[in-house]
Amino acid sequence: MSSTNNSLAIQRIVKLLDENSFMEIGSLVTARSTDFNLSGTDTPSDGVIIGHGLIDGNLVFIYSQDASVLNGTIGEMHAKKVASVYDMAMKMGAPVIGFLDCAGIRLQESVDALNGLGQIYAKQAEASGVIPQICAVFGTCGGGLSTVCAMCDFNFIETKKGRMFVNSPNAIPGNRTEKCDTAAAEYQSKETGCVDAVGTEDEILESIRNLVCILPDNSGMGGLTEECADDLNRACENLGAMKGDPRYVLGEIADDHIFLETKKDYAKDMVTGFIRLNGTTVGAVANCTEAYDEEGKKTEEFANVLSARGCGKAADFITFCDAFDIPVLSLVNVKGYKASLCSENNLAKSMARLTYAFSSADVPKVSLITGEAYGSAYVSMNSKSIGADLVYAWPDAKIGMMDAELAVKIMYPDAGAETLGQKAEEYGKLQSSVLSAAKRGYVDLMIEPETTRKYLVAAFEMLYTKSDAASCKKHGTK
């Protein structure tokens, strides 16, 4: 064990891993540079502790920056140790977990430190889509180190001491920390799309343990399936009444009612996360119109439209699931696009990313229409036309080009109220009903909300051996 065995860096590792499972590597490494004031400075482990251990019996590799050694700054040997963790993790096919608490690049080592940071970036790029990458910010994470967080698949930040930024708040023209603390955990969680959750140190460590246990160790595992003790035919009450909050729906249909949400505070009109169905890990993407607290009180409302941020959030999540052979479930309740200047600037590109992600993913894909499904927004949300393997719908769902009343007003601009009412009813039956879509093959089955769990379990079980023949195309451009 290194001489930093009483530091916060090692304490965090011990709290995360199974008891007595951590094995440190490279404890005798120190800074190689002696320039400026480093010659007489003790640098145990060069400010980062690395090694491997177990989480609920699952092998993981880990590095934890030690702010008590040169403020945790990244130097040449520090970076080499982090890079070596990635090398070992990729050889063993195990996740990498990083604990970040760093004052930045070590000035005394200059270009050697910069080169080391570049080596970390390169290892992260090499590992992307091969092994899960998870990081947690417990202290300062600024400048180029924020790229390390952004390149990870999942990122957590401690509520009070965690600070993540590219430019410090006071370096942004027209801003001051007291005006808008862009480095604060709350801001990063809501605005950047890089943070999955904020919390105390213990809450973050528990979240990481849960995440590791529900994810496959690597992309070669073919997903993750464990034994299920929950009733596969369990009825799920009140789903129809709670369709606005997909967190509730997903929690009800999941094995043991467990739903692990990702990017909780970002783009709340789109919910993403993981559940298990009959022991199989499934990624869920859902439109959200309502949010409730633990006491069942409504806290927020959203329009059932696609936003630029929501599309990007969903696209990133689907891409991760596809890379690790995790099946995807979509809960659809959408009627159009968010109409705002900010969203309009990015919406087309984000819509393209979402559509491409669903269309190109070759994992099992099931879509459940819980509410409205109108227009091209519905098409992009894992419709039959872009590759959904199975599409289910609740009986009161509405599927079509647009709302019937709006459609007939466009088709019959000079008609009176009575005629418009008759035509809207006719249009609804012929063009916007579940039955109409099912007759055309766009919906495979209408199911009652309380039977949702058993049908989805059966769907993914049938699709378990799905295999799509690879095309000769090298890659797309989105």
Backbone hydrogen bonds, N-H to C=O, Kabsch-Sander energy under -0.5 kcal/mol:
donor,donor_aa,acceptor,acceptor_aa,energy
5,N,2,S,-0.9
7,S,4,T,-2.1
11,Q,7,S,-2.0
12,R,8,L,-2.4
13,I,9,A,-1.3
14,V,10,I,-2.5
15,K,11,Q,-2.1
16,L,12,R,-1.8
17,L,13,I,-2.4
18,D,54,L,-3.4
21,S,18,D,-1.8
23,M,52,H,-2.8
25,I,50,I,-2.4
29,V,26,G,-1.2
38,L,35,D,-2.0
39,S,34,T,-0.6
39,S,36,F,-0.5
41,T,38,L,-1.6
45,S,27,S,-0.5
45,S,29,V,-0.7
46,D,43,T,-2.2
47,G,44,P,-1.8
48,V,45,S,-1.5
49,I,64,S,-2.6
50,I,25,I,-0.6
51,G,62,I,-1.8
52,H,23,M,-1.9
53,G,60,V,-2.3
55,I,58,N,-2.2
58,N,55,I,-2.1
60,V,53,G,-2.5
61,F,95,P,-2.6
62,I,51,G,-2.7
63,Y,97,I,-2.1
64,S,49,I,-2.5
65,Q,99,F,-2.5
66,D,47,G,-2.8
67,A,65,Q,-0.7
69,V,66,D,-1.7
70,L,68,S,-0.6
71,N,67,A,-0.7
72,G,66,D,-0.7
72,G,69,V,-2.4
73,T,70,L,-1.9
74,I,104,G,-2.5
75,G,73,T,-0.6
79,A,75,G,-2.4
80,K,76,E,-1.9
81,K,77,M,-2.1
82,V,78,H,-1.8
83,A,79,A,-2.7
84,S,80,K,-2.1
85,V,81,K,-1.5
86,Y,82,V,-1.5
87,D,83,A,-1.9
88,M,84,S,-2.3
89,A,85,V,-2.6
90,M,86,Y,-2.5
91,K,87,D,-1.8
92,M,88,M,-2.1
93,G,89,A,-1.3
94,A,89,A,-2.1
96,V,132,P,-2.2
97,I,61,F,-2.4
98,G,134,I,-2.4
99,F,63,Y,-2.7
100,L,98,G,-0.6
100,L,136,A,-3.0
102,C,140,T,-2.9
103,A,71,N,-1.6
106,R,74,I,-2.5
107,L,105,I,-0.7
109,E,106,R,-1.4
110,S,106,R,-0.8
110,S,107,L,-0.6
112,D,109,E,-1.9
113,A,109,E,-0.8
114,L,110,S,-2.2
115,N,111,V,-2.6
116,G,112,D,-1.9
117,L,113,A,-2.2
118,G,114,L,-2.1
119,Q,115,N,-1.8
120,I,116,G,-1.7
121,Y,117,L,-2.2
122,A,118,G,-2.4
123,K,119,Q,-2.2
124,Q,120,I,-2.4
125,A,121,Y,-2.4
126,E,122,A,-2.3
127,A,123,K,-2.2
128,S,124,Q,-1.3
130,V,127,A,-2.6
131,I,127,A,-1.9
134,I,96,V,-2.7
135,C,154,F,-2.2
136,A,98,G,-2.4
137,V,156,F,-2.8
138,F,100,L,-2.5
138,F,136,A,-0.7
139,G,100,L,-1.2
141,C,163,R,-2.5
143,G,165,F,-0.8
145,L,142,G,-1.7
146,S,143,G,-1.3
147,T,144,G,-1.0
148,V,144,G,-0.6
148,V,145,L,-0.7
149,C,145,L,-1.1
150,A,146,S,-2.3
151,M,147,T,-2.0
152,C,148,V,-0.6
152,C,149,C,-1.4
153,D,133,Q,-1.5
154,F,133,Q,-1.8
156,F,135,C,-2.1
157,I,197,A,-1.7
158,E,137,V,-2.8
159,T,199,G,-2.1
162,G,158,E,-0.9
163,R,139,G,-3.0
164,M,183,A,-1.9
165,F,141,C,-2.0
171,A,168,S,-2.1
172,I,169,P,-1.3
175,N,172,I,-2.2
179,K,176,R,-1.0
180,C,176,R,-2.7
182,T,180,C,-1.6
184,A,181,D,-1.6
185,A,162,G,-0.5
188,Q,184,A,-2.5
189,S,185,A,-2.5
190,K,186,E,-1.9
191,E,187,Y,-2.6
192,T,188,Q,-1.5
193,G,188,Q,-0.6
194,C,188,Q,-0.5
196,D,155,N,-3.7
197,A,155,N,-0.9
199,G,157,I,-1.3
204,I,200,T,-2.5
205,L,201,E,-2.3
206,E,202,D,-2.1
207,S,203,E,-2.2
208,I,204,I,-2.4
209,R,205,L,-2.1
210,N,206,E,-2.3
211,L,207,S,-2.3
212,V,208,I,-2.7
213,C,209,R,-1.9
214,I,210,N,-1.0
214,I,211,L,-0.7
215,L,211,L,-1.3
219,S,130,V,-2.3
221,M,218,N,-1.2
223,G,324,F,-0.5
226,E,279,G,-2.0
234,R,231,D,-1.3
236,C,450,E,-2.1
237,E,235,A,-0.7
239,L,236,C,-0.7
242,M,238,N,-1.2
242,M,239,L,-0.6
243,K,240,G,-0.9
245,D,242,M,-1.6
248,Y,245,D,-1.1
249,V,245,D,-1.4
250,L,246,P,-3.2
251,G,247,R,-2.1
252,E,248,Y,-2.1
253,I,249,V,-2.1
254,A,250,L,-1.5
255,D,276,R,-2.9
257,H,254,A,-2.1
258,I,255,D,-1.7
259,F,257,H,-0.6
260,L,274,F,-2.7
261,E,259,F,-0.8
262,T,272,T,-2.4
264,K,196,D,-2.1
266,Y,263,K,-0.9
270,M,267,A,-2.0
271,V,286,A,-3.2
272,T,262,T,-0.6
273,G,284,A,-1.5
274,F,260,L,-2.5
275,I,282,V,-2.3
277,L,280,T,-2.2
280,T,277,L,-1.8
281,T,224,L,-2.5
282,V,275,I,-3.0
283,G,327,P,-3.3
284,A,273,G,-3.3
285,V,329,L,-2.6
286,A,271,V,-2.6
287,N,331,L,-2.0
288,C,269,D,-2.6
289,T,244,G,-2.4
290,E,244,G,-2.0
291,A,300,E,-1.9
293,D,297,K,-2.4
296,G,293,D,-1.9
299,T,291,A,-3.4
300,E,291,A,-1.3
302,F,289,T,-2.6
305,V,303,A,-2.2
306,L,336,G,-2.5
311,C,307,S,-2.4
312,G,308,A,-2.2
313,K,309,R,-2.6
314,A,310,G,-2.3
315,A,311,C,-2.7
316,D,312,G,-2.3
317,F,313,K,-1.8
318,I,314,A,-2.7
319,T,315,A,-2.3
320,F,316,D,-2.0
321,C,317,F,-2.4
322,D,318,I,-2.7
323,A,319,T,-2.0
324,F,320,F,-1.5
325,D,322,D,-1.2
326,I,321,C,-3.0
328,V,364,P,-2.8
329,L,283,G,-3.1
330,S,366,V,-2.3
331,L,285,V,-2.2
332,V,330,S,-0.6
332,V,368,L,-2.7
334,V,372,E,-2.3
335,K,304,N,-2.7
336,G,304,N,-0.6
338,K,306,L,-2.8
340,S,338,K,-0.9
344,E,340,S,-2.8
345,N,341,L,-1.6
346,N,342,C,-0.6
346,N,343,S,-1.2
347,L,343,S,-1.8
348,A,344,E,-0.5
350,S,346,N,-2.2
351,M,347,L,-3.2
352,A,348,A,-2.2
353,R,349,K,-2.1
354,L,350,S,-2.3
355,T,351,M,-2.8
356,Y,352,A,-2.7
357,A,353,R,-2.5
358,F,354,L,-2.3
359,S,355,T,-2.5
360,S,356,Y,-2.9
361,A,357,A,-1.4
366,V,328,V,-2.3
367,S,390,L,-2.6
368,L,330,S,-3.1
369,I,392,Y,-2.8
370,T,332,V,-2.0
370,T,368,L,-0.7
371,G,332,V,-1.5
373,A,398,K,-2.4
374,Y,334,V,-2.3
375,G,400,G,-2.1
378,Y,374,Y,-1.3
378,Y,375,G,-0.6
379,V,375,G,-1.4
380,S,376,S,-2.0
381,M,377,A,-0.8
381,M,378,Y,-0.9
382,N,380,S,-1.1
383,S,379,V,-1.4
386,I,383,S,-0.9
387,G,384,K,-1.4
388,A,383,S,-1.9
389,D,365,K,-2.0
390,L,365,K,-1.3
392,Y,367,S,-3.2
393,A,445,L,-1.7
394,W,369,I,-2.4
397,A,394,W,-2.0
398,K,371,G,-2.0
399,I,432,S,-1.3
400,G,373,A,-2.1
407,A,403,D,-2.3
408,V,404,A,-2.3
409,K,405,E,-1.4
410,I,406,L,-1.4
411,M,407,A,-2.2
412,Y,408,V,-2.9
415,A,412,Y,-1.3
420,L,416,G,-2.6
421,G,417,A,-2.3
422,Q,418,E,-2.0
423,K,419,T,-2.8
424,A,420,L,-2.5
425,E,421,G,-2.0
426,E,422,Q,-2.2
427,Y,423,K,-3.0
428,G,424,A,-2.6
429,K,425,E,-1.8
430,L,426,E,-2.2
431,Q,427,Y,-3.2
432,S,427,Y,-0.9
432,S,428,G,-0.9
434,V,397,A,-0.6
437,A,433,S,-1.9
438,A,434,V,-2.7
439,K,435,L,-2.3
440,R,436,S,-0.9
441,G,438,A,-1.4
442,Y,437,A,-2.4
443,V,437,A,-0.7
444,D,391,V,-2.6
445,L,391,V,-1.2
447,I,393,A,-2.3
447,I,445,L,-0.5
451,T,448,E,-1.8
452,T,449,P,-1.6
455,Y,451,T,-1.7
456,L,452,T,-2.4
457,V,453,R,-2.6
458,A,454,K,-1.9
459,A,455,Y,-2.2
460,F,456,L,-2.4
461,E,457,V,-1.8
462,M,458,A,-2.2
463,L,459,A,-1.9
464,Y,461,E,-0.9
465,T,462,M,-0.5
466,K,463,L,-2.2
